[in-house]
C-alpha cells in the first residue's frame, strides 16, 4: 500500500474553504495572513473578515493592530471585544463599515468609565433621579459632552449649586453641558418665595454655556422650576407656559404647552415664530381665552392677524378648552397646511365645526388623515365629507 503525505496546498479551493469555515476567523487570519498568495487571499476574503471575535483568542494583539487590521478594516462589520483590549483594537485603524460592537466579560461600571459622550432624555416625569440617574452619571468620570433632558419630581429644586456639588464635580474632563431640567415639586410656603433670580444666582460661576431659568407656581399645589442652557438646543420641551413668552426655541419639534392662565392669541403668534420647526403640539389648558384675536386698525378697518404653523403635523387638543380648538381649526385664526393627525374630544369638534358645516374650519381640516377620539363612535357621512382624507 502506497503512503502519501497530503500537504495543505494540495487540497482544492473548495475543500480549503470548507475547512476554514470550521475555524475561527481570527485564528485563520493570524495563521495564514501573508503565508502565500493563495492562503492569504482566502484568509482576508470578505466572508472571513466580516465578523471578528477577539474575546476567546490569545493571539498577539500587536501583530493584529499593526499589520492585519489596517489591511482588512474595510471588510469588518461586527467586532466582539473584551473591555481591556477594546481601546487598542478600535484605535488601530478606521472601520468604515463597522455597525456592531459586542462587549463580553465586563462589568457595567467599567464600560461607563470609557464613555466620553452621553445623552439622557425622558419625556415623562421621573421619580428616580436621586436613587438611579444621579448615581449612574457619577460613574462616567471621563465624559467630555453631556446632554440631559429631564422632568424630575423631587422635594427640593435642582439648581446650579446642586449640579456642581452633586454631579459635575465627578466629571473633570467635561467641557460641553447641554441641558433642560424641570423640577416638579409641591408648593410650600418656602418655595412660594423662590424666584427666578434666586436660581440664576446659583450659576454665577458657571463655566459652561449661558443658563436661563423660569419658575411657575400653580394653584393646583405644584411648582415647576425650569433650568436650561442657552441658546436652547433640545428638540422636546415639556410644560412650556406663558412665562416663556419672548424667548426662542428654534430646534423644538415636540412641545407640550401647560398652564392655568389662558394662552391668548398673541401667545400663539409668538409661538409660531419662537418654534419655527414645530411638528407635534399638545395643549394642556382648560382656562378659556380672554383675548381671542389681535386686531390692527388700518384705514378705520380692523385687520386680524393670522398665524401660520407650516410644519405642524400632529395636534393634541384632548385636554384643551374649546377656545383653543377654535384657535387652531379656524382658518381665519391659524393656517395649518401640514396637519395630518388630530387628537380631540368629539363633542368639542362638533361644536367648533357647527356639526361639520363651517367652511372656515374645513380648510385646516382638509388634510387631516387621522382623528383620535377617547371613545368609540359611529360617524356620519357629514363627518367624512368634512374630512375627505380620512
Secondary structure, DSSP 8 states (H G I E B T S, - for coil): -------GGGS-HHHHHHHHHHS-HHHHHHHHTTS-HHHHHHHTSHHHHSEEE-TT----HHHIIIIIHHHHGGG--EEEEEHHHHHHHHTSS--TT--EEEEES--HHHHHHH-SEEEEEEEEEES-IIIIIHHHHTT-TT-SEEEEEEEEE-SS---HHHHHHHTGGG-TT--EEEEEEEEEEE--TTGGG--HHHHHGGGTT--SSEEEEEEEE-TTSEEEEEEEEES---SEEEEE-GGGTT---TT--EEEEE-SS---HHHHHHHHHHTTT--EEEEEE-S--S----EEEETTEEEE--EE-TT--EEEEEEE-HHHHHHHH-TTTEE-TT--EEE--HHHHHHHTTTTT-HHHHHHHTT--EEE-SS-----HHHHHHSTT-
